[in-house]
Every structure is written in structure tokens, then in C-alpha cells.
């Protein structure tokens, strides 16, 4: 599997339409309303962030920061925060949130494969379900190693191949397939693959499978399909690309995925299938 991963990375590296691929991926994450979507996951993001015990005054980079669901709490906890994301509308939202909270966090538009920062700029870099979607993992690793100081820390949260989100992405990809040659993002949730990717530049690689906490919705699985279709770019794009029959099949499949990966108590649907791989590593 690791050999296949390397082959996929080489293929996308030489792809003649890489700029177009990047533009398409950017458009997907700018579509819908991710800022609204992320509100239902923010309590869980804060709990995971708190478990990482990031020291106050740490120079922290949040890669693929979205609307600031981890960067804003990290800044409130005393870290010196910079957030970066490819989606311009989400960066604007994060800036507005930071200003409203009277924080000094900085938010930049940028690509995880070409970060706009100098060498050794940060004590710690985090990415929660973000950098895993960049099409060239080897470029991401090189950039992480470049901007984190020696002895600094990398922390990632990546969906595993067995997780509910991975099942959802697979269902969406059956209608709106990814570009050939891109390594599946959920390989970042595979221990052997992560170790292979990081070990040249990082040491003391600690890998732990966890369940994403506090992921609740005040409605059922059918309504959750509608919510994702309105607000979450990848699912919204899949429905837009589908004909009526495909839309019906996709709706049925997603509803089944959500039901199988959740519990309902007192009319609250809690996602229980949010397995992710926590990656903690030290820059060599």
C-alpha cells in the first residue's frame, strides 16, 4: 500500500492540470457554508485542542484553519496564533471572529503545500481534518518540516479510513470522482502511511486512534443529509453533479451512513463513528 501511495503522489506531481485541480479543490471548500457547518463540531474541536496541552505563548500555526474553530480557542488559551487556509471566505470569517473577540490572531490565505512563512517560524503546527486533503502529501510534509523549528511539535487529527466521514466521502466520490492520481486523504488516518511520510523529518511519532467528541445535531439522519447538502462543500457538490436518480440513491446511502454511525437520545443525534488518528511528532 505504501508503494501505491508513492506512485499516486508521483502521478499527481506531474499532472499537467495541477493548477486547475487546486482551483477546483479551493472552490469545493468555499462552497456551501462551512462556518455554519463547523459550529456543530466546535465543542468537540475545543475538547480535542485542550487535550493537546499547548503551552501559552507558543508560536502556533493552524493549517487549514477553516473559520477558526481551533485557532480562535487556541488564541484565547494564550497561544500566539497564525491560521492559514486555501478558502478565502473562511479566512475572512476567522478574521471577523478574531476581531470580535479582541484577539491578535493572524489569518492568511495560503496553501498547505506552499506555506507563506519562513523556516523555523513556529513552535508547533496543528491541523484538524485539514492538511489531509491537500493533493500532494509529500509537499505538505516538507512544508511542515520547514516551518516548524527543530524540537518543535506537529499535531494532526486525521479521519481514519473506517470513520463516518471516510464513508461519506466515498459515497460522494462515486458521483463526483476525485482526479485520478491523488492519494486518498484518509491514508493520513493509516498508521503505516503516516509513519512512512513523517519519519524523514520527524521523530518520536506517536499515533493514537480516538473518537471525535461532542458531535451532536438536534435533528435526525434524514435532516442531517439536508444539512450536509446545504452547508458542506463536498456533499453539496456531489448532489449538484447528480441526476435525480443518483440524488435519491446518494440520499439513501448518506442517511444510512449517518444512522449506522450515530446514537439518538432525547431527539439529539450524536455521531459516534468519528474515529480519527491523532498524530503527535517532534521535528528533528
C-alpha positions, -999 to +999 in steps of 0.1 A: +000+000+000+029+024+008+043+018-027+010+026-042+008+058-022+042+069-035+031+061-071+000+082-067+019+111-053+044+110-082+015+109-107-002+140-093+031+158-091+035+155-129-002+162-137-005+188-164-036+204-148-024+207-112-034+244-112-069+235-123-070+207-097-061+232-069-087+257-081-114+230-081-105+219-046-105+256-034-139+261-049-153+230-032-142+242+003-155+277-004-189+263-015-218+259+009-214+275+044-186+258+062-187+284+090-222+273+099-214+236+094-184+239+118-205+253+146-218+218+154-183+204+156-167+233+175-173+219+211-155+187+201-127+207+185-122+226+217-121+194+238-095+178+215-075+210+214-075+212+252-062+176+254-032+187+234-020+209+263-005+236+241+017+259+262+007+296+264+029+319+243+037+291+219+040+302+183+013+281+168+003+276+131-031+261+124-031+247+089-064+245+070-079+265+099-113+269+083-134+296+101-112+294+132-128+266+152-094+256+167-074+287+161-097+311+180-098+289+211-061+284+209-056+321+209-080+325+238-058+300+257-028+322+252-010+308+221+004+332+195-017+320+167-015+321+129-041+304+109-039+296+072-065+282+047-070+280+010-106+292+013-107+330+012-143+332+026-134+311+056-103+333+063-125+364+062-149+347+087-120+338+110-106+373+109-140+387+118-143+363+147-109+372+160-116+409+158-149+405+176-131+385+204-104+412+205-077+387+198-044+393+179-045+361+159-034+364+123-052+347+095-037+342+060-049+328+027-024+301+017-018+265+006-006+237+029+018+227+001+034+262-002+031+279+032+038+317+032+062+316+062+099+314+069+119+285+081+115+276+118+087+302+123+066+281+146+070+261+178+040+240+170+018+233+139-016+218+142-041+206+116-075+192+124-090+174+094-074+199+071-040+193+056-050+157+049-070+170+019-040+186+001-033+166-031+004+161-026+012+147+009+050+148+004+048+186-003+027+190+029+053+171+050+082+191+035+064+224+043+056+213+079+092+204+084+103+237+070+082+260+092+084+241+125+116+248+144+139+218+153+125+203+185+091+218+178+059+198+176+034+186+149-001+176+159-026+163+134-061+149+136-070+129+105-101+108+097-094+071+096-105+050+066-131+034+087-147+066+100-181+080+092-165+109+073-145+085+052-177+065+043-194+098+034-166+109+012-166+076-006-203+078-013-199+114-026-169+103-048-190+077-065-209+105-081-183+133-082-150+113-085-116+129-074-089+135-100-070+103-109-036+101-092-045+119-060-037+098-029-069+093-009-070+118+020-079+091+045-044+075+041-035+102+066-055+081+090-034+050+084-006+045+109+019+028+085+014+055+059+018+084+083+050+069+098+064+065+063+056+100+054+069+117+085+099+097+096+125+115+075+118+149+092+101+139+125+109+117+154+090+103+184+059+098+162+030+089+185-002+076+168-034+072+187-069+064+174-096+085+191-133+092+187-143+128+179-163+140+210-194+162+214-206+159+178-243+165+182-273+176+160-308+185+171-324+165+143-324+130+127-304+114+100-327+125+071-324+161+082-287+157+086-284+148+049-301+181+041-278+199+064-247+185+048-261+190+013-266+227+020-235+236+041-207+211+034-189+217+001-180+181-009-215+168-003-232+198-018-211+194-050-219+157-052-257+164-052-252+192-077-234+167-101-260+140-097-291+134-117-324+128-099-319+090-096-284+095-084-295+121-059-321+097-045-295+069-042-270+093-026-296+105-001-304+069+009-268+060+012-258+090+033-289+086+056-278+050+062-242+061+069-254+087+094-277+062+111-251+035+114-226+059+129-247+076+155-270+074+185-302+093+192-311+103+227-338+128+236-341+138+199-303+146+197-283+127+171-247+121+183-221+110+158-203+081+173-183+070+142-160+099+141-128+079+145-096+099+138-059+092+141-041+116+164-006+123+153+020+138+176+056+141+163+088+161+171+107+180+144+142+165+140 
